[in-house]
Structure formats: C-alpha cells, structure tokens
Amino acid sequence: MTNDPMTFTLSVRLFRGADEKCFGPGIAELLRRVDRTSSLRSAAAEMNLAYSKAWRIVKETEAALGFKLLASQTGGVHGGGAALTQEAHDMLARFDRFLKQLRLAADAAFSESFGDMP
C-alpha cells in the first residue's frame, strides 16, 4: 500500500443521441494543433496519426455537428493549409468551458466523498 493520495480523472465525450460520438478530447487536441500549425497534415503527424485518419475524424465530426471545422486551401504558390472556422473556435471554447465547470464540480464531489480518507 502506498501513501500517495487518491486522485481521479475525467474523460468527456459528447454524443448525439445514444451512441453517435460527436466531440471529445481527441478531436479537440487535433483542432488545437491545426490552429497552431495551420496544417492538418502537421497536426496529424504531431499526434502520430495518419493524415487519412485525421481527415476522416474531422469529416465525421463535421457530419455529426452539422458544421465545418476546417477551412482548407489546397497547394499552389504559397502551399496549402488549414484554418479553424469560427464555429470550430466556438466549439473548442464551449468544450473547454464545460470541462472547467465539470472539473470544479467533480473536485468538490471528490473532496466530499473521499476527502476524509487517509
């Protein structure tokens, strides 16, 4: 037995209906990396994802949410790139706000339930 304190983790995924996953930590991280790198290919590589899988995840999420997440520009003189749509920025902000609120409530519940344990 260790003397390490007990902790907990939360992993939140949003669904449409009973089983259609539409948003979660994976797509959120992918979008953050696209926002930073301006490239779906670079973001996917950073996450050790095949570009085709990252593209499929984005398309499936867009279909589930009903709006575009990325505005893409194909190659050319200045090369291609990707940028988050305003809807994607808004979705990330809402998701982050929701996670923060959940964490505050979960911290209080954890403390109430387990705070008196050695």
Buried (B, 14 or more C-beta within 10 A) or exposed (E): EEEEEEEEEEEEEBEEEEEEBBBBEBBBEBBBBBBEBBBBBBBBBBEEBEBEEBBEBBEBBBEBBEEBBBEBEEEEEEEEBBBBBEBBBEBBEEBEEEBEEEEEEBEEEEEEEEEEEE
